[in-house]
Amino acid sequence: MTIYDAGHGSFSGRNQQSFQDAESLSKVLSEEDFEPLQDLMYHDHRINSDEDRNDLPEEIAFNPDDIPHLKAVHLALVGDLAHGRTAHSKVRVDLVAPEIFGYPVEYTDRMREAGFEVRCFGSVEDGSADRASWERCAVRSDVVRIRYFYKPQFSKCGARTPASLRFGPERSHGLVAYGVFGALQVLTRLYWGWRTSSRMRQMLKDMPATNGKGHDQPAGWIVDNVANLERHHDWRREICEGVPIAKQLGFSWFPGPYLLLINDPAIVRHILKDEFNKYSKSDTTVDPFFFYLKEFLGDGIFIVKHGVGAEDSGKDWNQMRKVSSQIFSRKNFNTKMQEVFVSKSEQLRKFLQKQGDKPVDIQACFFNFTFDSIMDIFFGEQSNTAEGVPNVYGKAFDRANVCTRIHANSSLAAFFMCSAFLPWPFGGAHGGLARALWDWCSPLYRELKRCCKILDSESNRLVRKAQEDPNLADRRDLLALFLQGGFTPEFTKQMVFHLIIAGRDTTAGLLSFMAYELARNPEVQEKLHQEIMQKLPPQSSLDWKSLSATDMPYLNGVIYETLRLWPPVPLDPKMAFEDDVVPGGFTIPKWSTIAYVPYAMGRDATRYPEPLAFRPERWIPFTPPAHHEFPVFQAGPRICLGMDMALFEAKTITVELLRFLRFEMVEGQKVSYGDKITLETWHDVRYIGTGRGPA
């Protein structure tokens, strides 16, 4: 196949040809077409016309001084072929973007009349699309093609093409239409955001702002928040101290992030019980953190909405709670759970005894202990991470948790900007394609997705294993209960996955801070040890009754005092899906996030004298606090299903360890909290588990 290429470059080729014989064009060209050919004939690159014209060049390129020269080259080639100066039997002329050069329509008509096959491929903006158009043509050895395509370098030669020609009429109209559509879409979205945000600010005008410079201005608290990231729970306690509820205004162009911080038990009761249906999980279109949390957790009880915010009015949520509650029965506490907690506690105690006086990361030990226990109770799967045996599920779960938190925090600005300022499909709800591109450019997000695939694969394996178990009807783990109830494997997998988070991280955090308080308050640790040795010495049975507040009041006081100072969920947000008025007469606008702060409420001096002192005696004699006054386990219809299980588990492991060990901190350690959803100790937390001598 031979190609004549009238494109950019120089007049070149292995066998360059000149086309001086104007008579050869007479059947195609009229006299008025000869002038540009005459200009070409006097070009510096003329070659003898008597050379063998069957030996045609593979490529002829021409760097034009003006458009007529290009047309002259093209027409000369056509004429030469038309007069039989080639062995090829057929000539096809492919014109790519002929209008760019002002190529006359009558030229193509005359070529068709002469028997040539002429095809035009429309307009291109640059040279990237034309070659693809050319290469899509069928290749035949008996066809000579003349291609004529546009390259942006022509503009350097003075042949500038208007943008309307460069894109072509159809594409130009489409781009203009999309531009208008996109602009109207963004303007409409910004107008809606401004109207909604203005309305929210107006409804909140009588509510006090959090204490801090600029906190009464839209998004004025963000700088202060960034400066206090490493102590954000104490910072929140300080900025809302002394007021029942305080506001943090969001953006003026977007209905987020409007955050209302609650310290008043009456308001907590209102949102968790009295007007429970108006407050649910956040909407992922205005809450980026909840959006990424859903990327990690999928659809389960911690993600599904209830009340007026749910499309099904909370049907799925109610079903999930109803089925899950079956495992938290008193019968299971004294059978399956008791067996697992006692067995895993002994396992961890033996591991710590082997370490002697060697420093141990006690928080890692507690996370392994709760994970092993939960895998057995929920999945019926044996796991021994407390002894150092790796677990694929646990490793992927921990890594996904970290990736979700860090990536969500670093993506807040990108999420808001893409959601508000870019048109669909590049922006809009959830940030559109731009946000998706941002995510996939993040190594953390890709790591999160990799871990989620592992979790999904492991969960599927566990579900299949349970389904194939011939003793499934006799099993008492949560996975078996769901399958026995006729729920789908996918539903079962999601539910159990969510309950692992609830039953593992929260209890491990409680145990970590309890060990911290016992280590820095040795007199408290000694009193607790004495109670344990008097009432539950080694070889004593540990069950729900023997560990109750009545039988073990000091143990119960230690647990509750730890929960007061170090609540596993220090900040618990809900989103308002209807306008509301809370106790005190404060109005709550739709789309605002209202969060009660157990960390601040537990350190309120008006409720707890000497609030920073660790005093288990304040819980003796024990009167269970009202849930809305001590919202560590939530309240109302959302009360934590695993509350009793968590307390039972924490008391079991505490008794088993303090029968034989005591906790001493490594000197020079600074202990703080991390930035996860659940509270846990930060830095390299290590303790010395010292074997006890005679009491």
Steps between C-alpha positions, in 0.01 A plus 500: 500500500627848420422803711516858385512711813436871461588589855755693699870455453722557198462397135677165533500130420735231383387556138375855490279593209420832343176562322580752230288361226187713523343322203470184714246683712286628215230238547458595861601864526373807325724786386442702815656216699834528317627804688580319826666226295721757331600623845588146590698444180739777599548356847864431588438126519429430133614163363520366146156382391639226272571266793307177522162600636412143594762521774282722713629625836370352823447846640501851369479775760494870430563795728272765347547869486128536456185299446498506115828310493345219698206478266738507208696203629180311562352574160825423323508157658141435402566606144813293474316190614207575274724487191614149571847578628470231763452126487226509760154423369300723731548831678338588831526856631449533874459860610524558874363838606505651148310808618797600713692586185204648322509210255238580233204265485513506119843334509360195675204498259731499201709221648189289547396573139843378388432166670690548821361386833505805726433482873500787747548446872370826645681731740767453761632732766858380483699231330415223743174382350575523128755220491260269680235587241746422223607168651139385533474488118519155341840414353517362147814452296334623178386830648700822506392728780556871518456623849477861586501570870536793731785551743511785754848599375335658194411796716871582510488540124230760512215256433308566821161337513200643687393292802159442344662333197753318708235318700240466231141618525357193676770477762508874546128510564526209743779665698315828514186320618693312768673820608165674542352196674800468732501867591128499573537183703783639716324833545177324597686280747684794652176697523329208676798461732505872578124509564515189720805621689349846553181343634701279737698798632179695553347214700815473712544872568392471866723200574840582656807423292783289636766692690776613268615779271286514185276211609190714441585534129432245221769230521695727736577211737685288245841664549470454876399137447804427283727654763358265766487171309720318752275602791168536321289339774634736768467790258131420447449480876657843543312679220153384612558515875222661702230497230234234431551519124743692277520549124778478245383660176570341164573650159290785359464318165435143620277351774794350681684451724258651755580335835303551823673369814279383790580482870145508637349158595151633420601568139672159480175338611310705242706386199555139614152427630225766485556603136703197405358477145620849401869423562688229317830420330646780293418549133801407287445792259582758769719298740824381335619306803183294506533450123843340545381305801238342274774420247662294777198348674247463219133473591448384856347606829753784552427646154131433434273791594178489700207735551416782257853491355457143371338418166330199660418691823745280689368154411845353430651659810228359726541155349876506558461596866229241561709211371824619662334526841446123504865427578513739795277289722575409863519135394787576263681703768513194725585253225670594172636841606616382837690210343668721242591791730644276772698293249644802316576678831705205621676489167603868522600468867736209422652698212569800728645280773753366251622855435606545865624856561541568129299804384190403305271702273192433707264677261600265217440208737150624584413552133613145426300368796176671395551399137554133588191506723280668240611266219389205712172650627394658171653269236570175684859539371803424718761778504812523715646843430553551876775238474652666195331285235418732207144525371430617144161643591633694800798641312285619209240642739755708692667630186167594338400685817819709494479571125137612528574746779811658347367517143166647612674775697727588207211500251258739672597805291497305172158352580340837579659685205415234242146464635430873478706649216520238224214404264375147457651253429831653615346628824168511679373239748790330683751702296434322168781377274748756634464361853527144364823595321629659820428177686668272251810720499529440875709197607298490822170470314636223279627324812155537656337336198757218506427434867125510439539231235687282752228558761230417249680185390558384859139576596375298202724212608360508854141513375557205264671308778199553727252405227688175436523414870277195570463624860381847400166452681683444831743793472453807722724757331345810343575392144312174556204682659461722194523207259257298711260794479493476120691822428704524182877439518567860386277646772655270758854590394434875526334471841774292658768725351346807665461327835870412500577874507253554782626210707871520439637855484278651770576235764871494414513878545325474838747235621800701375402812694406293806852353505638853460301631798591200716869543416504869593275447806669208680283541810190440288662197340583358842141545630367329192746213539391450860132484404577247228708278727238509774196426285631340180838336571661273240288202402178689582231493233442822309142555386248781466389488867844468658619806303196715574514845663348350815765230544797700362425868571859630474558316172177650367613845622834469320324411174248786523761754605707403195191539280434843651849634428572303182171419321559258208306734266594852619288683240178358353342700215151476348351700214169684523269410210226739611496838670462462875496686831698348789469562875612855578313635198787464252400435138674225306496542118480209261842377373685605815708241687422487868750312716498419868845489661542224763865603546396850610192389694706255707743777599235755597580629851134579568418130477825342621699680773875483430420380149858414400561281805465122455267408788310167467332576834269751331314198354455322837228418588411457138193660352490455122516850347229611259621427149448858381707629794776244441467442122801270467271228361256740327135502617141437396427277198867525403634365830809287437399136456840380618519713818464208742733284292771770504475542878506122554803461273691789663436372851600142409839592354570751781444240773702234320801728447505667844486163676856442379640828364522870567554783257794741517571759234839527338664817632495811280195401297248759388157355439227678307217403263493445127275644230285195423122493536544288811728615780830322543838582645760663281879486476699183571304390807683234698449357846694268723284206603662398828420164657347538846646350809298437814220752537 
